[in-house]
Amino acid sequence: MYTFGKGADGQLGHGTTEDELIAFRPVEALEEHHVIAIACGYFHTMCIVAGSQDVYSWGWGEHFQLGHGDQHSKPVPTRIDALLKMNVKHITAGAYHSMACTEDNRLFVWGTNQYGQLGLVDTEIEPIPVQNTVFNQPVTLVSAGWWHSVAVCGMCILKLI
C-alpha cells in the first residue's frame, strides 16, 4: 500500500507528520500484508488486510475515530483489537467517525456521534467499535460522510442522519 499527500496528523502511516507532495511512498508497517480495502476520513485512514480481515487505523485520533479506545493519534497503522475475528468485509471513514460491516452483515460503529451519525439510540461518543443493533435487518453496506452516514439494509437504504 502506498500513501501520498498531506501527512500532518500521521494519516499517511509513515510514522511521521511529513507530507509526501511529489511521490508516493509504501506504508512499511503493512508491507507484509495484502491490503484488500481502504478508507480515508478527514485526517485518519483505515484498511482491511486479507486472511485475518483485521482492520488497521492510523492518523488523528482526537475524536475516537481510530477505534483504539483513546484520543491518541497513531502515526503508523495499528490494529483495532475490538474488531479481531469479526471478519470485516467493508469499512468507511467520516470526518470524526468510522464504521465496519462484517461478513455476517453486522454493523460496528465508533467515534463522535454528535449528530447521530453512528445510528445509535443516543448521541454518546463511542471510543471503540460497538455493534449497532438498531436495525432489525442485516446491514450490507455503509458509507460515512462528514457528519452523516448511509446504510444499506437488505433491500432498503437508511439515512442515519
Secondary structure, 3 states (H helix, E strand, C coil): CEEEECCCCCCCCCCCCCCEEEEEEECHHHCCCCEEEEEECCCEEEEEECCCCCEEEEECCCCCCCCCCCCCCEEEEEECHHHCCCCEEEEEECCCEEEEEECCCCEEEEECCCCCCCCCCCCCCEEEEEEECCCCCCEEEEEECCCCEEEEECCEEEECC
